Amino acid sequence: MRNAGAVRTAVAAAACSFLLMTLSACGGSSGGDGTERQAASGSGDSRQEDRPAVDLKRIPDVGDQLQSKIPQNAGQVVAVYGDGKNSGDSTVVLYTKSGATWDKTRSWPAHNGKKGWTADHREGDKRSPIGVFTLTDAGGVLADPGAKLPYTQAASFQAPHYWAKSHWHDFDYVIAIDYNRVKGTAPNDPTRPQGQTKGGSIWLHMDHGSGTSACVSLSKSGMEYLLRTIDPTQHPVVVMGDKASLKS
């Protein structure tokens, strides 16, 4: 059961001492040289998709192995389609269930770990973890934009200003991906149940125009849309990986 607001505030404050570890795990700047591809749409605005000609009985381009891990009661799926195993470029698509079928709602150009993807993520490998993970908690530097997920606003999310300026707003909005974390806590809670070497602090957050340390990043407008749309009553999950791994 979720703790009261005062407890969450205390947790966020305690997390401050772990700030550098947390931020490094999620979006750590290696100088912010921006050598990776800029997001495909210059403004990063979302793209409203046409309704598919045929009903989607399952999430497209996701094979049986990962498809079977999407809970039966999931009504929202954020799919992250990585361009390649070793690529930091990807596309985020939101699917919403309607009856027995899925609607492709919106999509955004995005980035993932700057070195690509892995099925065995480890701290500092600069690769995003492949898999299906729940989405239960959100937060950021900025005030709650109307999130349906529990939202924690805290200054401790702020990226340090010795990072490249392009990274300063990475964590204005974040949605925690439930990889090696305690559900029902602020995204920057440093607790890692499977140990530090397993990595953690994997978030959806705002894009700086290039690959991350392990997170998935997209435009501010995209993050605002997801925060206002992802609904815990719909048991949302993210399915993420490079396209080849997703299909396997």
Secondary structure, 3 states (H helix, E strand, C coil): CCCCHHHHHHHHHHHHHHHHHHHHHHHCCCCCCCCCCCCCCCCCCCEECCCCCCCECCCCCCCHHHHCCCCCCCCEEEEEEECCCCCCEEEEEEEEEECCEEEEEEEEEEECECCCEECCCCCCCCCEECEEEECCCEEECCCCCCCCCCEEECHHHCCCCCCCHHHCCCCCCEEECCCCCCCCCCCCCCCCCCCHHHCCCCEEEECCCCCECCCEEECHHHHHHHHHHCCHHHCCEEEEEEHHHHHC
